[in-house]
Amino acid sequence: MTSVLTTKNLVKRYGDRLAVDGISFEIQRGECYGLLGPNGAGKTTTISMACGLLARDNGEVYINGIPLTHRSIETKKYIGYVPQDLALYPEISVSDNLRFFGKLYGLVGEDLEKRVDQTLEIVGLKDRKKDKVASFSGGMKRRANIAAGLLHKPSLLVLDEPTVGVDPQSRNAILEAVSVLGDEGMAILYTTHYMEEAERLCDRIGIVDLGKIVEEGTKEELVEKVGTKDRIRIGIRNNYELAVKILKEKEPSASLELGNNFIGVSTENAPSKLPDLAGILVSNGVEISSLVVVEPNLEAVFLKLTGKELRD
């Protein structure tokens, strides 16, 4: 099956700085692919090359099997690009904004009006179609931005951090819309600074650091590949230093996270070890305020692979 988007060995330099260093990935029809990485990892540069907005120093990009360059015009019609910055005219209505962008894509007459209504319905703004964009909240503006990228029914929708700074209602509306579009067969390239969004939406994830994809796969595959251990979080009321000493002796191969009135213990098979560890601590006079087992998740995988939080 031909991928909707294929990138091969993308490279981009800015002077002496290598921003993107041989990135390759592909997205199938109906698949949401998450590109995750700390700030400065090369995500936006990669997206810009994948959309033909930025000339690349090396590599190849294909949309529906057709080669794409920054000079391609006809092939770009298959892409709906929704940037971080708003690309709307604030002093006219959202429907007039969409009519303008629709005409750029060759939509006219009844087809255009139908698509305006359909896209506003998808993003939950149909009842505000006559209102000026300037009157919208930040979250509503971002939803309108997505509607503009959907007008021409692209094969590939590219969303670059679409929920930054939005209210909870708009954020949920955006996530619901993305989920529906994927179910309807649209290929989606998604970047975010919110790990829970990636876990909720993305079928596969590429983790980018220092211009390279350091690991790729489903959430389950990533956790299995990296082998992240379970983590026990033990709340401590007293004898904190004694508790640390006991845990180091009992689990010498475990890594400990020392926090304010708690100790985090990363170890294999944590649930089975929890009763024994808790019993030893209590028998030595340590009062425990809480016990939580955290199974390996995408956040832990990301931290292990990059050494950074997603928002760093």
Contacts in CASP RR format, 6 or more apart in sequence:
PFRMAT RR
TARGET T0000
AUTHOR 0000-0000-0000
METHOD contacts of the structure
MODEL  1
MTSVLTTKNLVKRYGDRLAVDGISFEIQRGECYGLLGPNGAGKTTTISMA
CGLLARDNGEVYINGIPLTHRSIETKKYIGYVPQDLALYPEISVSDNLRF
FGKLYGLVGEDLEKRVDQTLEIVGLKDRKKDKVASFSGGMKRRANIAAGL
LHKPSLLVLDEPTVGVDPQSRNAILEAVSVLGDEGMAILYTTHYMEEAER
LCDRIGIVDLGKIVEEGTKEELVEKVGTKDRIRIGIRNNYELAVKILKEK
EPSASLELGNNFIGVSTENAPSKLPDLAGILVSNGVEISSLVVVEPNLEA
VFLKLTGKELRD
1 28 0 8 1.000
1 29 0 8 1.000
2 64 0 8 1.000
2 65 0 8 1.000
3 26 0 8 1.000
3 27 0 8 1.000
3 28 0 8 1.000
3 62 0 8 1.000
3 65 0 8 1.000
4 27 0 8 1.000
4 28 0 8 1.000
4 29 0 8 1.000
4 63 0 8 1.000
4 64 0 8 1.000
4 78 0 8 1.000
4 155 0 8 1.000
4 156 0 8 1.000
4 187 0 8 1.000
5 26 0 8 1.000
5 27 0 8 1.000
5 50 0 8 1.000
5 61 0 8 1.000
5 62 0 8 1.000
5 63 0 8 1.000
5 156 0 8 1.000
5 187 0 8 1.000
5 189 0 8 1.000
6 26 0 8 1.000
6 60 0 8 1.000
6 61 0 8 1.000
6 62 0 8 1.000
6 65 0 8 1.000
7 23 0 8 1.000
7 24 0 8 1.000
7 25 0 8 1.000
7 26 0 8 1.000
7 46 0 8 1.000
7 49 0 8 1.000
7 50 0 8 1.000
7 59 0 8 1.000
7 60 0 8 1.000
7 61 0 8 1.000
7 62 0 8 1.000
8 24 0 8 1.000
8 59 0 8 1.000
8 60 0 8 1.000
8 61 0 8 1.000
9 22 0 8 1.000
9 23 0 8 1.000
9 24 0 8 1.000
9 58 0 8 1.000
9 59 0 8 1.000
9 60 0 8 1.000
10 20 0 8 1.000
10 22 0 8 1.000
10 23 0 8 1.000
10 24 0 8 1.000
10 46 0 8 1.000
10 49 0 8 1.000
10 50 0 8 1.000
10 56 0 8 1.000
10 58 0 8 1.000
10 59 0 8 1.000
10 61 0 8 1.000
11 18 0 8 1.000
11 20 0 8 1.000
11 21 0 8 1.000
11 22 0 8 1.000
11 56 0 8 1.000
11 57 0 8 1.000
11 58 0 8 1.000
11 59 0 8 1.000
12 18 0 8 1.000
12 19 0 8 1.000
12 20 0 8 1.000
12 45 0 8 1.000
12 49 0 8 1.000
12 54 0 8 1.000
12 56 0 8 1.000
12 57 0 8 1.000
13 19 0 8 1.000
13 57 0 8 1.000
18 211 0 8 1.000
19 42 0 8 1.000
19 45 0 8 1.000
19 211 0 8 1.000
20 42 0 8 1.000
20 45 0 8 1.000
20 46 0 8 1.000
20 49 0 8 1.000
20 56 0 8 1.000
20 211 0 8 1.000
21 210 0 8 1.000
21 211 0 8 1.000
21 212 0 8 1.000
22 58 0 8 1.000
22 59 0 8 1.000
22 211 0 8 1.000
22 212 0 8 1.000
23 46 0 8 1.000
23 208 0 8 1.000
23 211 0 8 1.000
23 212 0 8 1.000
23 213 0 8 1.000
24 213 0 8 1.000
25 33 0 8 1.000
25 35 0 8 1.000
25 206 0 8 1.000
25 213 0 8 1.000
25 216 0 8 1.000
27 33 0 8 1.000
27 156 0 8 1.000
27 187 0 8 1.000
27 188 0 8 1.000
27 189 0 8 1.000
28 187 0 8 1.000
29 155 0 8 1.000
29 185 0 8 1.000
29 186 0 8 1.000
29 187 0 8 1.000
30 182 0 8 1.000
30 183 0 8 1.000
30 184 0 8 1.000
30 185 0 8 1.000
30 186 0 8 1.000
30 187 0 8 1.000
30 188 0 8 1.000
31 182 0 8 1.000
31 187 0 8 1.000
31 188 0 8 1.000
31 203 0 8 1.000
31 204 0 8 1.000
32 178 0 8 1.000
32 182 0 8 1.000
32 188 0 8 1.000
32 190 0 8 1.000
32 201 0 8 1.000
32 202 0 8 1.000
32 203 0 8 1.000
33 187 0 8 1.000
33 188 0 8 1.000
33 189 0 8 1.000
33 190 0 8 1.000
33 202 0 8 1.000
33 203 0 8 1.000
33 204 0 8 1.000
33 205 0 8 1.000
33 206 0 8 1.000
34 189 0 8 1.000
34 190 0 8 1.000
34 191 0 8 1.000
34 192 0 8 1.000
34 198 0 8 1.000
34 201 0 8 1.000
34 202 0 8 1.000
34 204 0 8 1.000
34 205 0 8 1.000
34 206 0 8 1.000
35 43 0 8 1.000
35 46 0 8 1.000
35 47 0 8 1.000
35 189 0 8 1.000
35 190 0 8 1.000
35 191 0 8 1.000
35 205 0 8 1.000
35 206 0 8 1.000
35 208 0 8 1.000
36 43 0 8 1.000
36 191 0 8 1.000
36 192 0 8 1.000
36 195 0 8 1.000
36 198 0 8 1.000
36 205 0 8 1.000
36 206 0 8 1.000
36 207 0 8 1.000
36 208 0 8 1.000
36 302 0 8 1.000
36 310 0 8 1.000
37 43 0 8 1.000
37 207 0 8 1.000
37 208 0 8 1.000
37 209 0 8 1.000
37 302 0 8 1.000
37 306 0 8 1.000
37 310 0 8 1.000
38 209 0 8 1.000
38 306 0 8 1.000
38 308 0 8 1.000
38 309 0 8 1.000
38 310 0 8 1.000
38 311 0 8 1.000
38 312 0 8 1.000
39 311 0 8 1.000
39 312 0 8 1.000
41 208 0 8 1.000
41 209 0 8 1.000
41 210 0 8 1.000
41 211 0 8 1.000
41 306 0 8 1.000
42 208 0 8 1.000
42 211 0 8 1.000
43 160 0 8 1.000
43 191 0 8 1.000
43 208 0 8 1.000
44 84 0 8 1.000
44 160 0 8 1.000
44 191 0 8 1.000
45 54 0 8 1.000
46 208 0 8 1.000
46 211 0 8 1.000
47 158 0 8 1.000
47 160 0 8 1.000
47 189 0 8 1.000
47 191 0 8 1.000
48 54 0 8 1.000
49 55 0 8 1.000
49 56 0 8 1.000
49 61 0 8 1.000
49 70 0 8 1.000
50 61 0 8 1.000
50 158 0 8 1.000
50 189 0 8 1.000
51 76 0 8 1.000
51 79 0 8 1.000
51 81 0 8 1.000
51 158 0 8 1.000
52 61 0 8 1.000
52 68 0 8 1.000
52 69 0 8 1.000
52 70 0 8 1.000
52 72 0 8 1.000
52 76 0 8 1.000
53 70 0 8 1.000
53 81 0 8 1.000
54 70 0 8 1.000
55 69 0 8 1.000
55 70 0 8 1.000
56 70 0 8 1.000
60 67 0 8 1.000
61 67 0 8 1.000
61 68 0 8 1.000
61 69 0 8 1.000
62 68 0 8 1.000
63 75 0 8 1.000
63 76 0 8 1.000
63 78 0 8 1.000
63 79 0 8 1.000
63 155 0 8 1.000
63 156 0 8 1.000
64 78 0 8 1.000
64 155 0 8 1.000
66 75 0 8 1.000
66 78 0 8 1.000
67 75 0 8 1.000
68 75 0 8 1.000
68 76 0 8 1.000
77 105 0 8 1.000
77 152 0 8 1.000
77 154 0 8 1.000
78 154 0 8 1.000
78 155 0 8 1.000
78 156 0 8 1.000
79 154 0 8 1.000
79 155 0 8 1.000
79 156 0 8 1.000
79 158 0 8 1.000
80 149 0 8 1.000
80 150 0 8 1.000
80 152 0 8 1.000
80 154 0 8 1.000
80 156 0 8 1.000
80 157 0 8 1.000
80 158 0 8 1.000
81 149 0 8 1.000
81 158 0 8 1.000
81 160 0 8 1.000
82 145 0 8 1.000
82 146 0 8 1.000
82 148 0 8 1.000
82 149 0 8 1.000
82 157 0 8 1.000
82 158 0 8 1.000
82 159 0 8 1.000
82 160 0 8 1.000
82 162 0 8 1.000
83 145 0 8 1.000
83 160 0 8 1.000
84 160 0 8 1.000
84 161 0 8 1.000
84 164 0 8 1.000
86 141 0 8 1.000
86 142 0 8 1.000
86 145 0 8 1.000
87 145 0 8 1.000
87 148 0 8 1.000
88 94 0 8 1.000
88 97 0 8 1.000
88 133 0 8 1.000
88 141 0 8 1.000
88 144 0 8 1.000
88 145 0 8 1.000
88 148 0 8 1.000
89 96 0 8 1.000
89 97 0 8 1.000
89 100 0 8 1.000
89 133 0 8 1.000
90 132 0 8 1.000
90 133 0 8 1.000
90 134 0 8 1.000
91 132 0 8 1.000
91 133 0 8 1.000
91 134 0 8 1.000
92 132 0 8 1.000
92 133 0 8 1.000
93 129 0 8 1.000
93 130 0 8 1.000
93 131 0 8 1.000
93 132 0 8 1.000
93 133 0 8 1.000
94 120 0 8 1.000
94 125 0 8 1.000
94 128 0 8 1.000
94 129 0 8 1.000
94 131 0 8 1.000
94 132 0 8 1.000
94 133 0 8 1.000
94 136 0 8 1.000
94 144 0 8 1.000
94 147 0 8 1.000
95 116 0 8 1.000
95 120 0 8 1.000
95 129 0 8 1.000
95 130 0 8 1.000
97 133 0 8 1.000
97 144 0 8 1.000
97 148 0 8 1.000
98 115 0 8 1.000
98 116 0 8 1.000
98 119 0 8 1.000
98 120 0 8 1.000
98 144 0 8 1.000
98 147 0 8 1.000
98 148 0 8 1.000
98 151 0 8 1.000
99 112 0 8 1.000
99 116 0 8 1.000
101 148 0 8 1.000
101 149 0 8 1.000
101 151 0 8 1.000
102 112 0 8 1.000
102 115 0 8 1.000
102 116 0 8 1.000
102 151 0 8 1.000
102 152 0 8 1.000
103 112 0 8 1.000
105 151 0 8 1.000
105 152 0 8 1.000
106 152 0 8 1.000
107 115 0 8 1.000
107 151 0 8 1.000
107 152 0 8 1.000
115 151 0 8 1.000
115 152 0 8 1.000
115 153 0 8 1.000
116 129 0 8 1.000
116 151 0 8 1.000
117 126 0 8 1.000
117 129 0 8 1.000
119 147 0 8 1.000
119 148 0 8 1.000
119 149 0 8 1.000
119 150 0 8 1.000
119 151 0 8 1.000
120 126 0 8 1.000
120 128 0 8 1.000
120 129 0 8 1.000
120 147 0 8 1.000
122 147 0 8 1.000
122 150 0 8 1.000
122 177 0 8 1.000
122 180 0 8 1.000
122 181 0 8 1.000
123 143 0 8 1.000
123 144 0 8 1.000
123 146 0 8 1.000
123 147 0 8 1.000
123 150 0 8 1.000
123 173 0 8 1.000
123 174 0 8 1.000
123 177 0 8 1.000
124 143 0 8 1.000
124 173 0 8 1.000
124 177 0 8 1.000
125 140 0 8 1.000
125 143 0 8 1.000
125 144 0 8 1.000
125 147 0 8 1.000
128 136 0 8 1.000
128 140 0 8 1.000
133 141 0 8 1.000
133 144 0 8 1.000
136 144 0 8 1.000
137 167 0 8 1.000
137 170 0 8 1.000
138 165 0 8 1.000
138 166 0 8 1.000
138 167 0 8 1.000
138 170 0 8 1.000
139 165 0 8 1.000
139 166 0 8 1.000
139 167 0 8 1.000
139 170 0 8 1.000
139 171 0 8 1.000
140 170 0 8 1.000
142 162 0 8 1.000
142 163 0 8 1.000
142 166 0 8 1.000
142 170 0 8 1.000
142 174 0 8 1.000
143 170 0 8 1.000
143 173 0 8 1.000
143 174 0 8 1.000
143 177 0 8 1.000
145 162 0 8 1.000
146 159 0 8 1.000
146 162 0 8 1.000
146 174 0 8 1.000
146 177 0 8 1.000
149 157 0 8 1.000
150 157 0 8 1.000
150 181 0 8 1.000
154 186 0 8 1.000
155 186 0 8 1.000
155 187 0 8 1.000
156 186 0 8 1.000
156 187 0 8 1.000
156 188 0 8 1.000
156 189 0 8 1.000
157 178 0 8 1.000
157 181 0 8 1.000
157 186 0 8 1.000
157 187 0 8 1.000
157 188 0 8 1.000
157 189 0 8 1.000
158 188 0 8 1.000
158 189 0 8 1.000
159 178 0 8 1.000
159 188 0 8 1.000
159 189 0 8 1.000
159 190 0 8 1.000
159 191 0 8 1.000
160 191 0 8 1.000
161 191 0 8 1.000
161 192 0 8 1.000
161 193 0 8 1.000
162 174 0 8 1.000
162 178 0 8 1.000
162 190 0 8 1.000
162 192 0 8 1.000
163 170 0 8 1.000
163 171 0 8 1.000
163 174 0 8 1.000
163 175 0 8 1.000
163 192 0 8 1.000
163 194 0 8 1.000
163 197 0 8 1.000
164 193 0 8 1.000
166 174 0 8 1.000
175 197 0 8 1.000
175 200 0 8 1.000
175 201 0 8 1.000
178 188 0 8 1.000
178 190 0 8 1.000
178 201 0 8 1.000
179 200 0 8 1.000
179 201 0 8 1.000
181 188 0 8 1.000
182 188 0 8 1.000
188 201 0 8 1.000
190 197 0 8 1.000
190 198 0 8 1.000
190 201 0 8 1.000
190 202 0 8 1.000
192 198 0 8 1.000
193 310 0 8 1.000
193 311 0 8 1.000
194 310 0 8 1.000
195 298 0 8 1.000
195 299 0 8 1.000
195 302 0 8 1.000
195 310 0 8 1.000
198 205 0 8 1.000
198 298 0 8 1.000
199 219 0 8 1.000
199 297 0 8 1.000
199 298 0 8 1.000
202 219 0 8 1.000
203 218 0 8 1.000
204 216 0 8 1.000
204 217 0 8 1.000
204 218 0 8 1.000
205 216 0 8 1.000
205 217 0 8 1.000
205 218 0 8 1.000
205 219 0 8 1.000
205 222 0 8 1.000
205 298 0 8 1.000
206 213 0 8 1.000
206 215 0 8 1.000
206 216 0 8 1.000
206 217 0 8 1.000
207 213 0 8 1.000
207 214 0 8 1.000
207 215 0 8 1.000
207 216 0 8 1.000
207 222 0 8 1.000
207 301 0 8 1.000
207 302 0 8 1.000
207 305 0 8 1.000
207 306 0 8 1.000
208 214 0 8 1.000
209 305 0 8 1.000
209 306 0 8 1.000
209 308 0 8 1.000
214 305 0 8 1.000
214 306 0 8 1.000
215 222 0 8 1.000
215 225 0 8 1.000
215 226 0 8 1.000
215 301 0 8 1.000
215 305 0 8 1.000
216 222 0 8 1.000
217 225 0 8 1.000
219 297 0 8 1.000
219 298 0 8 1.000
222 298 0 8 1.000
222 301 0 8 1.000
223 296 0 8 1.000
223 297 0 8 1.000
223 298 0 8 1.000
223 300 0 8 1.000
223 301 0 8 1.000
226 296 0 8 1.000
226 301 0 8 1.000
226 304 0 8 1.000
226 305 0 8 1.000
227 296 0 8 1.000
228 296 0 8 1.000
228 297 0 8 1.000
228 300 0 8 1.000
228 301 0 8 1.000
228 304 0 8 1.000
229 254 0 8 1.000
229 266 0 8 1.000
229 267 0 8 1.000
229 268 0 8 1.000
229 270 0 8 1.000
229 296 0 8 1.000
230 266 0 8 1.000
230 267 0 8 1.000
230 268 0 8 1.000
230 269 0 8 1.000
230 270 0 8 1.000
230 271 0 8 1.000
230 293 0 8 1.000
230 294 0 8 1.000
230 295 0 8 1.000
230 296 0 8 1.000
231 257 0 8 1.000
231 264 0 8 1.000
231 265 0 8 1.000
231 266 0 8 1.000
231 267 0 8 1.000
231 270 0 8 1.000
231 293 0 8 1.000
231 294 0 8 1.000
231 300 0 8 1.000
232 264 0 8 1.000
232 265 0 8 1.000
232 267 0 8 1.000
232 270 0 8 1.000
232 273 0 8 1.000
232 274 0 8 1.000
232 277 0 8 1.000
232 291 0 8 1.000
232 292 0 8 1.000
232 293 0 8 1.000
232 294 0 8 1.000
233 262 0 8 1.000
233 263 0 8 1.000
233 264 0 8 1.000
233 265 0 8 1.000
233 290 0 8 1.000
233 291 0 8 1.000
233 292 0 8 1.000
233 293 0 8 1.000
233 294 0 8 1.000
234 243 0 8 1.000
234 262 0 8 1.000
234 263 0 8 1.000
234 264 0 8 1.000
234 265 0 8 1.000
234 277 0 8 1.000
234 278 0 8 1.000
234 281 0 8 1.000
234 288 0 8 1.000
234 290 0 8 1.000
234 291 0 8 1.000
235 261 0 8 1.000
235 262 0 8 1.000
235 263 0 8 1.000
235 288 0 8 1.000
235 289 0 8 1.000
235 290 0 8 1.000
235 291 0 8 1.000
236 243 0 8 1.000
236 261 0 8 1.000
236 262 0 8 1.000
236 263 0 8 1.000
236 286 0 8 1.000
236 287 0 8 1.000
236 288 0 8 1.000
236 289 0 8 1.000
237 261 0 8 1.000
237 286 0 8 1.000
237 287 0 8 1.000
237 288 0 8 1.000
237 289 0 8 1.000
238 285 0 8 1.000
238 286 0 8 1.000
238 287 0 8 1.000
239 284 0 8 1.000
239 285 0 8 1.000
239 286 0 8 1.000
239 287 0 8 1.000
240 261 0 8 1.000
240 263 0 8 1.000
242 284 0 8 1.000
242 285 0 8 1.000
242 286 0 8 1.000
243 263 0 8 1.000
243 281 0 8 1.000
243 286 0 8 1.000
244 256 0 8 1.000
244 258 0 8 1.000
244 263 0 8 1.000
246 280 0 8 1.000
246 281 0 8 1.000
246 284 0 8 1.000
246 286 0 8 1.000
247 254 0 8 1.000
247 256 0 8 1.000
247 263 0 8 1.000
247 265 0 8 1.000
247 277 0 8 1.000
247 281 0 8 1.000
248 256 0 8 1.000
250 276 0 8 1.000
250 277 0 8 1.000
250 280 0 8 1.000
251 265 0 8 1.000
251 267 0 8 1.000
251 273 0 8 1.000
251 277 0 8 1.000
253 267 0 8 1.000
254 265 0 8 1.000
254 266 0 8 1.000
254 267 0 8 1.000
255 265 0 8 1.000
255 266 0 8 1.000
256 263 0 8 1.000
256 264 0 8 1.000
256 265 0 8 1.000
256 266 0 8 1.000
257 263 0 8 1.000
257 264 0 8 1.000
257 265 0 8 1.000
257 266 0 8 1.000
258 264 0 8 1.000
261 289 0 8 1.000
262 290 0 8 1.000
265 277 0 8 1.000
267 273 0 8 1.000
270 293 0 8 1.000
271 293 0 8 1.000
274 291 0 8 1.000
274 293 0 8 1.000
278 288 0 8 1.000
278 291 0 8 1.000
281 288 0 8 1.000
282 288 0 8 1.000
294 300 0 8 1.000
299 310 0 8 1.000
302 308 0 8 1.000
302 309 0 8 1.000
302 310 0 8 1.000
303 309 0 8 1.000
END
